[in-house]
Structures are given as structure tokens and as C-alpha cells.
Amino acid sequence: MAVGILLSIVGIALVIGVDWQILFQGRIIGYLLAFGAVISWNLYNFLTASLHDRYGSATLTLNQIICSLLLVLPYASAHMPDPGSVTVGVVGGILYLGMLTTGIGFIIFVRSLHVLGPTVTAIFSNFLPVTTTLFGWLILKETILPAQMLGGATVIAAGYLVIKEKGRLEELSHD
């Protein structure tokens, strides 16, 4: 499983196009922050999976969203837009993003943590750069470079490897 996780990291680096020449010329902070976000997200996965026995998917998601709002509130209140720039379209867009895409997405995600467990669910988050690149190509007509194709194939292969190994370990534990 460790090999699969390392392969996934290499694949993601290829997909997002890490510029190795300028990595250590100031951009390393950005990559370290992004990696810190990944670590935080995986920690969130494991903590959420342990809370699922006490709360249902919708209740747990609602509680997490409320806690997130409370944490972001000081920053958001300091960076509020000019009241004149808030239109019905802006409010509608925020409600759509918050309730439909994020809310429903989190309910599905929290449920998948319960059904699949945190390891397999976390592996699926590694597909985000792959699907983003694919949709960028399909919708925005962006170019996919050969290194990105290799990275996407590596991420998919690593995900398969981790999920297969996780299933094998679960079978051994049931015997």
C-alpha cells in the first residue's frame, strides 16, 4: 500500500505539472502548503470515519459544515465584498455551490467513508487532478501533455494497487 501511495504522489506531480527546475526558487512553499492540505484532508477522512458510528451521514456533514463556517467566519468577515456588488446572481451562485455541490458532495463522501473506509475513500481524492485535467481537455479544450497522461495512468494504477491490497488485507483479517 505504501508503494501505491508513493506512486500516486509521483503521478499527481506529473499530472499537475510540477516544474522541477523552479521548485526550489520560491514555489516550494506553495507545494508544501498543498501537501499540508492533503495531509489535513486524509486526517479528516480518518477522523470522520471514526465518528460515523455515532452520527448519520447527513448529521455528521451538517455538523462539519457548521464547524467549518465558524472557523472561516473571522477571515470571511474581514474580507467581505462591498454590499453593492452582491446581486441575486451572486447569492444564487453561493447557495448553489454551498447547498448542492458541496452539501450533497459531502453527504456522499461521508457515506462512502462509512461504506468503503478511510483508506479507499482517500485514494479516490487522488483522482481529482486527473479528472480536472480530463474535464479541462473536454470542456475548455486544454492540451494534455504526455507527462500528464503518464501521471494520470500512474495515479489510476496506484489507486488500483492500493484498493486491491486493502481488499486482500481485509480478506486475510476475516479468515
SEFILO-104932 format. One record per residue (C-alpha): x, y, z; residue number from 1. Coordinates in pm, whole numbers, plus 50000, padded with zeros to 5 digits. Layout:
% SEFILO-104932
(site (X; Y; Z); NUM) ...
% end
This chain:
% SEFILO-104932
(site (50000; 50000; 50000); 1) (site (50291; 50234; 50071); 2) (site (50422; 50179; 49718); 3) (site (50077; 50263; 49580); 4) (site (50063; 50584; 49784); 5) (site (50412; 50689; 49670); 6) (site (50324; 50610; 49308); 7) (site (50011; 50817; 49346); 8) (site (50212; 51116; 49472); 9) (site (50450; 51086; 49174); 10) (site (50155; 51056; 48937); 11) (site (49986; 51361; 49082); 12) (site (50311; 51558; 49050); 13) (site (50320; 51463; 48681); 14) (site (49953; 51548; 48626); 15) (site (49973; 51893; 48785); 16) (site (50298; 51960; 48601); 17) (site (50539; 52024; 48884); 18) (site (50815; 52239; 48741); 19) (site (51116; 52073; 48899); 20) (site (51357; 52348; 48781); 21) (site (51180; 52629; 48968); 22) (site (51052; 52418; 49256); 23) (site (51319; 52543; 49493); 24) (site (51307; 52904; 49371); 25) (site (51012; 53015; 49585); 26) (site (50736; 52781; 49468); 27) (site (50823; 52516; 49724); 28) (site (50608; 52699; 49981); 29) (site (50303; 52654; 49758); 30) (site (50374; 52284; 49710); 31) (site (50432; 52237; 50083); 32) (site (50102; 52412; 50157); 33) (site (49924; 52190; 49904); 34) (site (50084; 51882; 50057); 35) (site (49978; 52005; 50402); 36) (site (49622; 52032; 50270); 37) (site (49644; 51670; 50151); 38) (site (49767; 51557; 50493); 39) (site (49486; 51753; 50660); 40) (site (49230; 51603; 50423); 41) (site (49348; 51249; 50497); 42) (site (49343; 51319; 50870); 43) (site (48987; 51445; 50822); 44) (site (48900; 51117; 50644); 45) (site (49019; 50901; 50930); 46) (site (48857; 51117; 51198); 47) (site (48527; 51129; 51010); 48) (site (48527; 50752; 50962); 49) (site (48555; 50704; 51339); 50) (site (48268; 50947; 51405); 51) (site (48029; 50778; 51163); 52) (site (47919; 50519; 51420); 53) (site (47777; 50796; 51642); 54) (site (47619; 51015; 51374); 55) (site (47438; 50961; 51047); 56) (site (47588; 51089; 50722); 57) (site (47366; 51396; 50696); 58) (site (47405; 51490; 51066); 59) (site (47781; 51449; 51055); 60) (site (47807; 51653; 50736); 61) (site (47591; 51932; 50878); 62) (site (47798; 51946; 51198); 63) (site (48122; 51959; 50999); 64) (site (47994; 52235; 50773); 65) (site (47881; 52441; 51074); 66) (site (48223; 52397; 51238); 67) (site (48395; 52496; 50911); 68) (site (48178; 52807; 50884); 69) (site (48265; 52905; 51240); 70) (site (48637; 52861; 51169); 71) (site (48622; 53065; 50849); 72) (site (48392; 53337; 50986); 73) (site (48667; 53569; 51123); 74) (site (48854; 53567; 50791); 75) (site (48536; 53599; 50585); 76) (site (48403; 53890; 50790); 77) (site (48732; 54076; 50744); 78) (site (48719; 54025; 50366); 79) (site (48351; 54086; 50290); 80) (site (48275; 54238; 49949); 81) (site (48119; 54578; 49904); 82) (site (47744; 54540; 49972); 83) (site (47666; 54700; 49636); 84) (site (47843; 54418; 49450); 85) (site (47620; 54148; 49599); 86) (site (47350; 54062; 49347); 87) (site (47079; 53797; 49329); 88) (site (47301; 53603; 49088); 89) (site (47592; 53607; 49332); 90) (site (47370; 53491; 49620); 91) (site (47217; 53222; 49397); 92) (site (47563; 53103; 49292); 93) (site (47680; 53084; 49652); 94) (site (47369; 52892; 49756); 95) (site (47410; 52655; 49460); 96) (site (47776; 52590; 49541); 97) (site (47714; 52559; 49913); 98) (site (47399; 52352; 49918); 99) (site (47406; 52141; 49606); 100) (site (47763; 52080; 49504); 101) (site (47931; 52098; 49843); 102) (site (47648; 51980; 50067); 103) (site (47541; 51682; 49859); 104) (site (47902; 51604; 49772); 105) (site (47997; 51590; 50140); 106) (site (47699; 51372; 50228); 107) (site (47804; 51127; 49956); 108) (site (48167; 51149; 50070); 109) (site (48086; 51088; 50438); 110) (site (47866; 50794; 50341); 111) (site (48146; 50648; 50129); 112) (site (48378; 50677; 50429); 113) (site (48137; 50455; 50619); 114) (site (48093; 50204; 50336); 115) (site (48447; 50193; 50194); 116) (site (48658; 50306; 50490); 117) (site (48900; 50598; 50504); 118) (site (49188; 50442; 50308); 119) (site (48995; 50360; 49992); 120) (site (48794; 50683; 50010); 121) (site (49114; 50887; 50048); 122) (site (49261; 50717; 49742); 123) (site (48970; 50846; 49535); 124) (site (49064; 51203; 49629); 125) (site (49387; 51145; 49435); 126) (site (49179; 51126; 49117); 127) (site (49087; 51494; 49150); 128) (site (49382; 51626; 48942); 129) (site (49320; 51352; 48684); 130) (site (48951; 51437; 48642); 131) (site (49028; 51810; 48649); 132) (site (49278; 51765; 48367); 133) (site (49034; 51546; 48174); 134) (site (48747; 51796; 48207); 135) (site (48985; 52080; 48118); 136) (site (49059; 51893; 47797); 137) (site (48695; 51805; 47725); 138) (site (48528; 52134; 47818); 139) (site (48798; 52400; 47792); 140) (site (48990; 52240; 47502); 141) (site (49314; 52247; 47703); 142) (site (49610; 52041; 47591); 143) (site (49713; 51733; 47786); 144) (site (50087; 51678; 47777); 145) (site (50241; 51330; 47759); 146) (site (50381; 51369; 48113); 147) (site (50028; 51443; 48236); 148) (site (49897; 51130; 48061); 149) (site (50173; 50927; 48225); 150) (site (50088; 51088; 48560); 151) (site (49717; 51010; 48518); 152) (site (49793; 50648; 48431); 153) (site (50025; 50630; 48733); 154) (site (49758; 50770; 48967); 155) (site (49499; 50523; 48834); 156) (site (49743; 50230; 48863); 157) (site (49843; 50336; 49215); 158) (site (49478; 50365; 49317); 159) (site (49410; 50019; 49180); 160) (site (49713; 49882; 49364); 161) (site (49611; 50033; 49699); 162) (site (49245; 49928; 49668); 163) (site (49342; 49574; 49565); 164) (site (49593; 49545; 49852); 165) (site (49340; 49685; 50100); 166) (site (49086; 49424; 49985); 167) (site (49346; 49148; 50021); 168) (site (49433; 49259; 50374); 169) (site (49063; 49270; 50468); 170) (site (49014; 48915; 50336); 171) (site (49311; 48794; 50541); 172) (site (49175; 48959; 50855); 173) (site (48836; 48787; 50808); 174) (site (48996; 48440; 50779); 175) 
% end
